[in-house]
Amino acid sequence: MVAAALFYVWARIQVIEFGYEISKALKEEGLLLETNKKLRLEIAELKAYGRIEKIAVEQLRMTKPTAEQVVVIR
């Protein structure tokens, strides 16, 4: 009877600990999903055509090619 009672208490403690671990994992998942959303937004901002064009013109001193400079490859 004592062994059964100890086993029951041990099992309940394990259930509670697993509950805490699941809660912690779910919280971490939420944080990771939020971080993922922020990083995807940052990627979209960094890939924006207007931003890239601005850097090319202002920092790299690039210009759009003239008609003579364009070579069409088929």
PDB file of N, CA, C and O in Angstrom:
ATOM      1  N   MET A   1       0.817  -1.188   0.000  1.00  0.00           N
ATOM      2  CA  MET A   1       0.000   0.000   0.000  1.00  0.00           C
ATOM      3  C   MET A   1       0.870   1.265   0.000  1.00  0.00           C
ATOM      4  O   MET A   1       0.578   2.236  -0.698  1.00  0.00           O
ATOM      5  N   VAL A   2       1.940   1.228   0.796  1.00  0.00           N
ATOM      6  CA  VAL A   2       2.846   2.373   0.867  1.00  0.00           C
ATOM      7  C   VAL A   2       3.535   2.563  -0.494  1.00  0.00           C
ATOM      8  O   VAL A   2       3.707   3.688  -0.964  1.00  0.00           O
ATOM      9  N   ALA A   3       3.919   1.455  -1.108  1.00  0.00           N
ATOM     10  CA  ALA A   3       4.575   1.536  -2.419  1.00  0.00           C
ATOM     11  C   ALA A   3       3.631   2.120  -3.456  1.00  0.00           C
ATOM     12  O   ALA A   3       4.050   2.917  -4.296  1.00  0.00           O
ATOM     13  N   ALA A   4       2.362   1.734  -3.406  1.00  0.00           N
ATOM     14  CA  ALA A   4       1.372   2.261  -4.344  1.00  0.00           C
ATOM     15  C   ALA A   4       1.167   3.751  -4.129  1.00  0.00           C
ATOM     16  O   ALA A   4       1.044   4.508  -5.092  1.00  0.00           O
ATOM     17  N   ALA A   5       1.129   4.177  -2.870  1.00  0.00           N
ATOM     18  CA  ALA A   5       0.963   5.602  -2.551  1.00  0.00           C
ATOM     19  C   ALA A   5       2.166   6.398  -3.041  1.00  0.00           C
ATOM     20  O   ALA A   5       2.009   7.480  -3.608  1.00  0.00           O
ATOM     21  N   LEU A   6       3.368   5.865  -2.822  1.00  0.00           N
ATOM     22  CA  LEU A   6       4.568   6.552  -3.297  1.00  0.00           C
ATOM     23  C   LEU A   6       4.599   6.631  -4.818  1.00  0.00           C
ATOM     24  O   LEU A   6       4.973   7.657  -5.386  1.00  0.00           O
ATOM     25  N   PHE A   7       4.206   5.548  -5.470  1.00  0.00           N
ATOM     26  CA  PHE A   7       4.151   5.555  -6.930  1.00  0.00           C
ATOM     27  C   PHE A   7       3.148   6.597  -7.423  1.00  0.00           C
ATOM     28  O   PHE A   7       3.421   7.309  -8.390  1.00  0.00           O
ATOM     29  N   TYR A   8       1.995   6.690  -6.768  1.00  0.00           N
ATOM     30  CA  TYR A   8       0.975   7.663  -7.153  1.00  0.00           C
ATOM     31  C   TYR A   8       1.510   9.085  -7.004  1.00  0.00           C
ATOM     32  O   TYR A   8       1.323   9.914  -7.894  1.00  0.00           O
ATOM     33  N   VAL A   9       2.169   9.369  -5.891  1.00  0.00           N
ATOM     34  CA  VAL A   9       2.724  10.709  -5.662  1.00  0.00           C
ATOM     35  C   VAL A   9       3.793  11.008  -6.701  1.00  0.00           C
ATOM     36  O   VAL A   9       3.829  12.106  -7.255  1.00  0.00           O
ATOM     37  N   TRP A  10       4.668  10.036  -6.971  1.00  0.00           N
ATOM     38  CA  TRP A  10       5.721  10.223  -7.974  1.00  0.00           C
ATOM     39  C   TRP A  10       5.109  10.504  -9.351  1.00  0.00           C
ATOM     40  O   TRP A  10       5.561  11.392 -10.074  1.00  0.00           O
ATOM     41  N   ALA A  11       4.070   9.728  -9.701  1.00  0.00           N
ATOM     42  CA  ALA A  11       3.410   9.909 -11.001  1.00  0.00           C
ATOM     43  C   ALA A  11       2.787  11.304 -11.097  1.00  0.00           C
ATOM     44  O   ALA A  11       2.890  11.948 -12.142  1.00  0.00           O
ATOM     45  N   ARG A  12       2.159  11.773 -10.049  1.00  0.00           N
ATOM     46  CA  ARG A  12       1.541  13.111 -10.057  1.00  0.00           C
ATOM     47  C   ARG A  12       2.605  14.199 -10.200  1.00  0.00           C
ATOM     48  O   ARG A  12       2.404  15.179 -10.918  1.00  0.00           O
ATOM     49  N   ILE A  13       3.720  14.027  -9.525  1.00  0.00           N
ATOM     50  CA  ILE A  13       4.814  14.994  -9.638  1.00  0.00           C
ATOM     51  C   ILE A  13       5.336  15.023 -11.072  1.00  0.00           C
ATOM     52  O   ILE A  13       5.622  16.095 -11.607  1.00  0.00           O
ATOM     53  N   GLN A  14       5.461  13.852 -11.697  1.00  0.00           N
ATOM     54  CA  GLN A  14       5.922  13.783 -13.081  1.00  0.00           C
ATOM     55  C   GLN A  14       4.942  14.498 -14.010  1.00  0.00           C
ATOM     56  O   GLN A  14       5.360  15.227 -14.909  1.00  0.00           O
ATOM     57  N   VAL A  15       3.656  14.296 -13.801  1.00  0.00           N
ATOM     58  CA  VAL A  15       2.636  14.959 -14.625  1.00  0.00           C
ATOM     59  C   VAL A  15       2.749  16.475 -14.489  1.00  0.00           C
ATOM     60  O   VAL A  15       2.669  17.197 -15.483  1.00  0.00           O
ATOM     61  N   ILE A  16       2.931  16.949 -13.285  1.00  0.00           N
ATOM     62  CA  ILE A  16       3.059  18.396 -13.058  1.00  0.00           C
ATOM     63  C   ILE A  16       4.323  18.928 -13.726  1.00  0.00           C
ATOM     64  O   ILE A  16       4.289  19.986 -14.353  1.00  0.00           O
ATOM     65  N   GLU A  17       5.439  18.207 -13.599  1.00  0.00           N
ATOM     66  CA  GLU A  17       6.682  18.649 -14.231  1.00  0.00           C
ATOM     67  C   GLU A  17       6.552  18.675 -15.749  1.00  0.00           C
ATOM     68  O   GLU A  17       7.031  19.604 -16.399  1.00  0.00           O
ATOM     69  N   PHE A  18       5.909  17.664 -16.310  1.00  0.00           N
ATOM     70  CA  PHE A  18       5.708  17.643 -17.764  1.00  0.00           C
ATOM     71  C   PHE A  18       4.798  18.795 -18.197  1.00  0.00           C
ATOM     72  O   PHE A  18       4.982  19.376 -19.266  1.00  0.00           O
ATOM     73  N   GLY A  19       3.830  19.110 -17.365  1.00  0.00           N
ATOM     74  CA  GLY A  19       2.957  20.252 -17.663  1.00  0.00           C
ATOM     75  C   GLY A  19       3.745  21.551 -17.727  1.00  0.00           C
ATOM     76  O   GLY A  19       3.528  22.381 -18.609  1.00  0.00           O
ATOM     77  N   TYR A  20       4.667  21.717 -16.776  1.00  0.00           N
ATOM     78  CA  TYR A  20       5.518  22.907 -16.780  1.00  0.00           C
ATOM     79  C   TYR A  20       6.421  22.932 -18.017  1.00  0.00           C
ATOM     80  O   TYR A  20       6.624  23.983 -18.624  1.00  0.00           O
ATOM     81  N   GLU A  21       6.956  21.775 -18.380  1.00  0.00           N
ATOM     82  CA  GLU A  21       7.818  21.711 -19.567  1.00  0.00           C
ATOM     83  C   GLU A  21       7.040  22.040 -20.831  1.00  0.00           C
ATOM     84  O   GLU A  21       7.541  22.744 -21.708  1.00  0.00           O
ATOM     85  N   ILE A  22       5.820  21.533 -20.924  1.00  0.00           N
ATOM     86  CA  ILE A  22       4.977  21.829 -22.092  1.00  0.00           C
ATOM     87  C   ILE A  22       4.660  23.309 -22.148  1.00  0.00           C
ATOM     88  O   ILE A  22       4.715  23.919 -23.216  1.00  0.00           O
ATOM     89  N   SER A  23       4.328  23.892 -21.000  1.00  0.00           N
ATOM     90  CA  SER A  23       4.035  25.322 -20.947  1.00  0.00           C
ATOM     91  C   SER A  23       5.244  26.147 -21.384  1.00  0.00           C
ATOM     92  O   SER A  23       5.111  27.110 -22.139  1.00  0.00           O
ATOM     93  N   LYS A  24       6.408  25.763 -20.906  1.00  0.00           N
ATOM     94  CA  LYS A  24       7.638  26.466 -21.268  1.00  0.00           C
ATOM     95  C   LYS A  24       7.917  26.331 -22.764  1.00  0.00           C
ATOM     96  O   LYS A  24       8.311  27.296 -23.419  1.00  0.00           O
ATOM     97  N   ALA A  25       7.710  25.127 -23.299  1.00  0.00           N
ATOM     98  CA  ALA A  25       7.942  24.902 -24.728  1.00  0.00           C
ATOM     99  C   ALA A  25       6.966  25.707 -25.579  1.00  0.00           C
ATOM    100  O   ALA A  25       7.352  26.244 -26.617  1.00  0.00           O
ATOM    101  N   LEU A  26       5.721  25.798 -25.158  1.00  0.00           N
ATOM    102  CA  LEU A  26       4.729  26.582 -25.905  1.00  0.00           C
ATOM    103  C   LEU A  26       5.074  28.070 -25.882  1.00  0.00           C
ATOM    104  O   LEU A  26       4.906  28.771 -26.880  1.00  0.00           O
ATOM    105  N   LYS A  27       5.559  28.545 -24.727  1.00  0.00           N
ATOM    106  CA  LYS A  27       5.966  29.953 -24.630  1.00  0.00           C
ATOM    107  C   LYS A  27       7.151  30.216 -25.558  1.00  0.00           C
ATOM    108  O   LYS A  27       7.195  31.229 -26.256  1.00  0.00           O
ATOM    109  N   GLU A  28       8.109  29.289 -25.555  1.00  0.00           N
ATOM    110  CA  GLU A  28       9.276  29.434 -26.425  1.00  0.00           C
ATOM    111  C   GLU A  28       8.865  29.395 -27.892  1.00  0.00           C
ATOM    112  O   GLU A  28       9.410  30.130 -28.716  1.00  0.00           O
ATOM    113  N   GLU A  29       7.898  28.532 -28.216  1.00  0.00           N
ATOM    114  CA  GLU A  29       7.406  28.464 -29.594  1.00  0.00           C
ATOM    115  C   GLU A  29       6.805  29.806 -30.004  1.00  0.00           C
ATOM    116  O   GLU A  29       7.041  30.284 -31.114  1.00  0.00           O
ATOM    117  N   GLY A  30       6.038  30.401 -29.118  1.00  0.00           N
ATOM    118  CA  GLY A  30       5.449  31.705 -29.413  1.00  0.00           C
ATOM    119  C   GLY A  30       6.516  32.761 -29.658  1.00  0.00           C
ATOM    120  O   GLY A  30       6.399  33.568 -30.580  1.00  0.00           O
ATOM    121  N   LEU A  31       7.550  32.754 -28.836  1.00  0.00           N
ATOM    122  CA  LEU A  31       8.639  33.720 -29.017  1.00  0.00           C
ATOM    123  C   LEU A  31       9.367  33.485 -30.339  1.00  0.00           C
ATOM    124  O   LEU A  31       9.720  34.433 -31.041  1.00  0.00           O
ATOM    125  N   LEU A  32       9.588  32.209 -30.669  1.00  0.00           N
ATOM    126  CA  LEU A  32      10.270  31.897 -31.927  1.00  0.00           C
ATOM    127  C   LEU A  32       9.420  32.286 -33.136  1.00  0.00           C
ATOM    128  O   LEU A  32       9.947  32.774 -34.136  1.00  0.00           O
ATOM    129  N   LEU A  33       8.121  32.072 -33.048  1.00  0.00           N
ATOM    130  CA  LEU A  33       7.236  32.471 -34.150  1.00  0.00           C
ATOM    131  C   LEU A  33       7.241  33.989 -34.324  1.00  0.00           C
ATOM    132  O   LEU A  33       7.252  34.487 -35.449  1.00  0.00           O
ATOM    133  N   GLU A  34       7.234  34.714 -33.223  1.00  0.00           N
ATOM    134  CA  GLU A  34       7.278  36.177 -33.288  1.00  0.00           C
ATOM    135  C   GLU A  34       8.602  36.648 -33.890  1.00  0.00           C
ATOM    136  O   GLU A  34       8.621  37.561 -34.715  1.00  0.00           O
ATOM    137  N   THR A  35       9.699  36.027 -33.478  1.00  0.00           N
ATOM    138  CA  THR A  35      11.004  36.367 -34.032  1.00  0.00           C
ATOM    139  C   THR A  35      11.042  36.066 -35.523  1.00  0.00           C
ATOM    140  O   THR A  35      11.594  36.839 -36.307  1.00  0.00           O
ATOM    141  N   ASN A  36      10.448  34.936 -35.911  1.00  0.00           N
ATOM    142  CA  ASN A  36      10.392  34.559 -37.321  1.00  0.00           C
ATOM    143  C   ASN A  36       9.637  35.613 -38.130  1.00  0.00           C
ATOM    144  O   ASN A  36      10.078  36.005 -39.211  1.00  0.00           O
ATOM    145  N   LYS A  37       8.503  36.069 -37.606  1.00  0.00           N
ATOM    146  CA  LYS A  37       7.723  37.101 -38.305  1.00  0.00           C
ATOM    147  C   LYS A  37       8.542  38.380 -38.473  1.00  0.00           C
ATOM    148  O   LYS A  37       8.543  38.993 -39.541  1.00  0.00           O
ATOM    149  N   LYS A  38       9.241  38.774 -37.403  1.00  0.00           N
ATOM    150  CA  LYS A  38      10.053  39.996 -37.471  1.00  0.00           C
ATOM    151  C   LYS A  38      11.180  39.849 -38.486  1.00  0.00           C
ATOM    152  O   LYS A  38      11.466  40.778 -39.241  1.00  0.00           O
ATOM    153  N   LEU A  39      11.816  38.687 -38.505  1.00  0.00           N
ATOM    154  CA  LEU A  39      12.911  38.474 -39.457  1.00  0.00           C
ATOM    155  C   LEU A  39      12.406  38.444 -40.899  1.00  0.00           C
ATOM    156  O   LEU A  39      13.068  38.962 -41.799  1.00  0.00           O
ATOM    157  N   ARG A  40      11.242  37.842 -41.121  1.00  0.00           N
ATOM    158  CA  ARG A  40      10.674  37.830 -42.479  1.00  0.00           C
ATOM    159  C   ARG A  40      10.339  39.251 -42.937  1.00  0.00           C
ATOM    160  O   ARG A  40      10.540  39.597 -44.101  1.00  0.00           O
ATOM    161  N   LEU A  41       9.828  40.069 -42.015  1.00  0.00           N
ATOM    162  CA  LEU A  41       9.542  41.462 -42.342  1.00  0.00           C
ATOM    163  C   LEU A  41      10.828  42.206 -42.655  1.00  0.00           C
ATOM    164  O   LEU A  41      10.876  42.998 -43.596  1.00  0.00           O
ATOM    165  N   GLU A  42      11.864  41.957 -41.878  1.00  0.00           N
ATOM    166  CA  GLU A  42      13.152  42.602 -42.117  1.00  0.00           C
ATOM    167  C   GLU A  42      13.725  42.188 -43.480  1.00  0.00           C
ATOM    168  O   GLU A  42      14.283  43.019 -44.198  1.00  0.00           O
ATOM    169  N   ILE A  43      13.588  40.921 -43.827  1.00  0.00           N
ATOM    170  CA  ILE A  43      14.051  40.447 -45.139  1.00  0.00           C
ATOM    171  C   ILE A  43      13.302  41.169 -46.248  1.00  0.00           C
ATOM    172  O   ILE A  43      13.900  41.614 -47.227  1.00  0.00           O
ATOM    173  N   ALA A  44      11.995  41.281 -46.085  1.00  0.00           N
ATOM    174  CA  ALA A  44      11.192  41.968 -47.101  1.00  0.00           C
ATOM    175  C   ALA A  44      11.628  43.424 -47.245  1.00  0.00           C
ATOM    176  O   ALA A  44      11.707  43.947 -48.357  1.00  0.00           O
ATOM    177  N   GLU A  45      11.909  44.075 -46.121  1.00  0.00           N
ATOM    178  CA  GLU A  45      12.355  45.470 -46.176  1.00  0.00           C
ATOM    179  C   GLU A  45      13.728  45.582 -46.851  1.00  0.00           C
ATOM    180  O   GLU A  45      13.968  46.500 -47.635  1.00  0.00           O
ATOM    181  N   LEU A  46      14.615  44.647 -46.541  1.00  0.00           N
ATOM    182  CA  LEU A  46      15.956  44.700 -47.124  1.00  0.00           C
ATOM    183  C   LEU A  46      15.941  44.383 -48.622  1.00  0.00           C
ATOM    184  O   LEU A  46      16.797  44.863 -49.364  1.00  0.00           O
ATOM    185  N   LYS A  47      14.984  43.586 -49.064  1.00  0.00           N
ATOM    186  CA  LYS A  47      14.889  43.212 -50.476  1.00  0.00           C
ATOM    187  C   LYS A  47      14.094  44.224 -51.305  1.00  0.00           C
ATOM    188  O   LYS A  47      13.996  44.084 -52.524  1.00  0.00           O
ATOM    189  N   ALA A  48      13.535  45.229 -50.659  1.00  0.00           N
ATOM    190  CA  ALA A  48      12.689  46.195 -51.358  1.00  0.00           C
ATOM    191  C   ALA A  48      13.448  46.853 -52.506  1.00  0.00           C
ATOM    192  O   ALA A  48      14.573  47.324 -52.336  1.00  0.00           O
ATOM    193  N   TYR A  49      12.823  46.875 -53.656  1.00  0.00           N
ATOM    194  CA  TYR A  49      13.449  47.421 -54.859  1.00  0.00           C
ATOM    195  C   TYR A  49      13.875  48.874 -54.658  1.00  0.00           C
ATOM    196  O   TYR A  49      14.972  49.262 -55.059  1.00  0.00           O
ATOM    197  N   GLY A  50      13.017  49.668 -54.044  1.00  0.00           N
ATOM    198  CA  GLY A  50      13.333  51.082 -53.829  1.00  0.00           C
ATOM    199  C   GLY A  50      14.575  51.272 -52.981  1.00  0.00           C
ATOM    200  O   GLY A  50      15.387  52.155 -53.258  1.00  0.00           O
ATOM    201  N   ARG A  51      14.732  50.459 -51.956  1.00  0.00           N
ATOM    202  CA  ARG A  51      15.907  50.545 -51.089  1.00  0.00           C
ATOM    203  C   ARG A  51      17.168  50.173 -51.852  1.00  0.00           C
ATOM    204  O   ARG A  51      18.186  50.858 -51.753  1.00  0.00           O
ATOM    205  N   ILE A  52      17.100  49.094 -52.607  1.00  0.00           N
ATOM    206  CA  ILE A  52      18.264  48.645 -53.374  1.00  0.00           C
ATOM    207  C   ILE A  52      18.642  49.685 -54.421  1.00  0.00           C
ATOM    208  O   ILE A  52      19.822  49.970 -54.624  1.00  0.00           O
ATOM    209  N   GLU A  53      17.645  50.244 -55.079  1.00  0.00           N
ATOM    210  CA  GLU A  53      17.922  51.268 -56.092  1.00  0.00           C
ATOM    211  C   GLU A  53      18.568  52.506 -55.449  1.00  0.00           C
ATOM    212  O   GLU A  53      19.498  53.087 -56.008  1.00  0.00           O
ATOM    213  N   LYS A  54      18.074  52.895 -54.290  1.00  0.00           N
ATOM    214  CA  LYS A  54      18.622  54.060 -53.599  1.00  0.00           C
ATOM    215  C   LYS A  54      20.093  53.829 -53.229  1.00  0.00           C
ATOM    216  O   LYS A  54      20.924  54.717 -53.417  1.00  0.00           O
ATOM    217  N   ILE A  55      20.411  52.653 -52.710  1.00  0.00           N
ATOM    218  CA  ILE A  55      21.801  52.333 -52.368  1.00  0.00           C
ATOM    219  C   ILE A  55      22.671  52.332 -53.614  1.00  0.00           C
ATOM    220  O   ILE A  55      23.786  52.852 -53.600  1.00  0.00           O
ATOM    221  N   ALA A  56      22.157  51.742 -54.698  1.00  0.00           N
ATOM    222  CA  ALA A  56      22.931  51.678 -55.939  1.00  0.00           C
ATOM    223  C   ALA A  56      23.252  53.072 -56.462  1.00  0.00           C
ATOM    224  O   ALA A  56      24.370  53.329 -56.907  1.00  0.00           O
ATOM    225  N   VAL A  57      22.282  53.962 -56.408  1.00  0.00           N
ATOM    226  CA  VAL A  57      22.479  55.306 -56.950  1.00  0.00           C
ATOM    227  C   VAL A  57      23.324  56.168 -56.009  1.00  0.00           C
ATOM    228  O   VAL A  57      24.272  56.819 -56.447  1.00  0.00           O
ATOM    229  N   GLU A  58      22.983  56.172 -54.726  1.00  0.00           N
ATOM    230  CA  GLU A  58      23.644  57.093 -53.799  1.00  0.00           C
ATOM    231  C   GLU A  58      25.024  56.607 -53.338  1.00  0.00           C
ATOM    232  O   GLU A  58      25.977  57.386 -53.316  1.00  0.00           O
ATOM    233  N   GLN A  59      25.132  55.363 -52.982  1.00  0.00           N
ATOM    234  CA  GLN A  59      26.388  54.875 -52.414  1.00  0.00           C
ATOM    235  C   GLN A  59      27.333  54.314 -53.468  1.00  0.00           C
ATOM    236  O   GLN A  59      28.544  54.523 -53.405  1.00  0.00           O
ATOM    237  N   LEU A  60      26.774  53.605 -54.429  1.00  0.00           N
ATOM    238  CA  LEU A  60      27.619  52.952 -55.433  1.00  0.00           C
ATOM    239  C   LEU A  60      27.766  53.769 -56.716  1.00  0.00           C
ATOM    240  O   LEU A  60      28.500  53.380 -57.625  1.00  0.00           O
ATOM    241  N   ARG A  61      27.071  54.892 -56.785  1.00  0.00           N
ATOM    242  CA  ARG A  61      27.128  55.801 -57.939  1.00  0.00           C
ATOM    243  C   ARG A  61      26.794  55.080 -59.254  1.00  0.00           C
ATOM    244  O   ARG A  61      27.417  55.329 -60.286  1.00  0.00           O
ATOM    245  N   MET A  62      25.820  54.203 -59.197  1.00  0.00           N
ATOM    246  CA  MET A  62      25.390  53.487 -60.406  1.00  0.00           C
ATOM    247  C   MET A  62      24.305  54.295 -61.105  1.00  0.00           C
ATOM    248  O   MET A  62      23.581  55.064 -60.474  1.00  0.00           O
ATOM    249  N   THR A  63      24.206  54.112 -62.394  1.00  0.00           N
ATOM    250  CA  THR A  63      23.155  54.754 -63.179  1.00  0.00           C
ATOM    251  C   THR A  63      22.493  53.704 -64.054  1.00  0.00           C
ATOM    252  O   THR A  63      23.024  52.610 -64.242  1.00  0.00           O
ATOM    253  N   LYS A  64      21.336  54.045 -64.582  1.00  0.00           N
ATOM    254  CA  LYS A  64      20.649  53.122 -65.484  1.00  0.00           C
ATOM    255  C   LYS A  64      21.403  53.110 -66.813  1.00  0.00           C
ATOM    256  O   LYS A  64      21.880  54.150 -67.267  1.00  0.00           O
ATOM    257  N   PRO A  65      21.511  51.947 -67.429  1.00  0.00           N
ATOM    258  CA  PRO A  65      22.264  51.860 -68.679  1.00  0.00           C
ATOM    259  C   PRO A  65      21.534  52.567 -69.826  1.00  0.00           C
ATOM    260  O   PRO A  65      20.306  52.632 -69.863  1.00  0.00           O
ATOM    261  N   THR A  66      22.321  53.084 -70.744  1.00  0.00           N
ATOM    262  CA  THR A  66      21.735  53.675 -71.949  1.00  0.00           C
ATOM    263  C   THR A  66      21.384  52.540 -72.902  1.00  0.00           C
ATOM    264  O   THR A  66      21.748  51.386 -72.678  1.00  0.00           O
ATOM    265  N   ALA A  67      20.676  52.887 -73.960  1.00  0.00           N
ATOM    266  CA  ALA A  67      20.251  51.866 -74.930  1.00  0.00           C
ATOM    267  C   ALA A  67      21.459  51.188 -75.579  1.00  0.00           C
ATOM    268  O   ALA A  67      21.396  50.004 -75.911  1.00  0.00           O
ATOM    269  N   GLU A  68      22.547  51.919 -75.762  1.00  0.00           N
ATOM    270  CA  GLU A  68      23.741  51.359 -76.389  1.00  0.00           C
ATOM    271  C   GLU A  68      24.464  50.372 -75.459  1.00  0.00           C
ATOM    272  O   GLU A  68      25.174  49.480 -75.923  1.00  0.00           O
ATOM    273  N   GLN A  69      24.280  50.538 -74.177  1.00  0.00           N
ATOM    274  CA  GLN A  69      24.964  49.667 -73.219  1.00  0.00           C
ATOM    275  C   GLN A  69      24.219  48.346 -72.965  1.00  0.00           C
ATOM    276  O   GLN A  69      24.772  47.418 -72.374  1.00  0.00           O
ATOM    277  N   VAL A  70      22.989  48.276 -73.406  1.00  0.00           N
ATOM    278  CA  VAL A  70      22.199  47.062 -73.164  1.00  0.00           C
ATOM    279  C   VAL A  70      22.490  46.050 -74.259  1.00  0.00           C
ATOM    280  O   VAL A  70      22.423  46.367 -75.447  1.00  0.00           O
ATOM    281  N   VAL A  71      22.814  44.830 -73.848  1.00  0.00           N
ATOM    282  CA  VAL A  71      23.064  43.735 -74.783  1.00  0.00           C
ATOM    283  C   VAL A  71      22.024  42.651 -74.497  1.00  0.00           C
ATOM    284  O   VAL A  71      21.940  42.137 -73.381  1.00  0.00           O
ATOM    285  N   VAL A  72      21.239  42.314 -75.513  1.00  0.00           N
ATOM    286  CA  VAL A  72      20.203  41.300 -75.351  1.00  0.00           C
ATOM    287  C   VAL A  72      20.787  39.970 -75.780  1.00  0.00           C
ATOM    288  O   VAL A  72      21.308  39.844 -76.888  1.00  0.00           O
ATOM    289  N   ILE A  73      20.702  38.982 -74.911  1.00  0.00           N
ATOM    290  CA  ILE A  73      21.213  37.641 -75.206  1.00  0.00           C
ATOM    291  C   ILE A  73      20.017  36.730 -75.387  1.00  0.00           C
ATOM    292  O   ILE A  73      19.110  36.689 -74.557  1.00  0.00           O
ATOM    293  N   ARG A  74      20.035  35.992 -76.502  1.00  0.00           N
ATOM    294  CA  ARG A  74      18.914  35.080 -76.784  1.00  0.00           C
ATOM    295  C   ARG A  74      19.351  33.664 -76.689  1.00  0.00           C
ATOM    296  O   ARG A  74      18.547  32.754 -76.894  1.00  0.00           O
TER     297      ARG A  74
END
